[in-house]
Amino acid sequence: MILDSRSSRRTRSRLPPISVSIQVIYNDMLVLEKLRAAYKAAQL
């Protein structure tokens, strides 16, 4: 039963790989922009 639940979780996570990866990349870009702005503000 544990193996079945794991496999179902894997298939669920595999279903939308492209949209999830795009969302993660977009979030990372937003975080990088915030860090960059904070670094520039600290430098000034």
N, C-alpha and C positions, 0 to 999 in steps of 0.2 A: 504493500500500500504506500509506503514511503517513496519507493522508486517511482510509482505511478504519479504521485503528486509532483515529484521533481520533474518528471518528463513533461507533465502538463504545464508546469511553470516555464520550462524551457521553450516549449512550443508557443506559449502565450507571449513570451518576451521576443520570440523570433518573428511573430506576426507583423509588427510594424517596425522593421529595422531602419528603414530610410528616414521616416518621419522622426523617430527617436534620435537618430544620429544628428539630423539637422537641428533638432531642438537643443541637443547637448552642445553642438558647435556654436549655435547662436548664443546660448547662455554663456559659454566660455568667452566669446567675443565681447559680450556686454561686460563681463567681469574684467577682462583685460583693459577695456576702454576706461572703466572706473579706476582701475589701478594706475593707468597711465595718467589720467587727469589728476589723481591724488598726488602722484609723484611730481608732476609738473608744478602743482600748487605748492608742494613742500620745497621744491627747488627755488621757487620765486620767494 
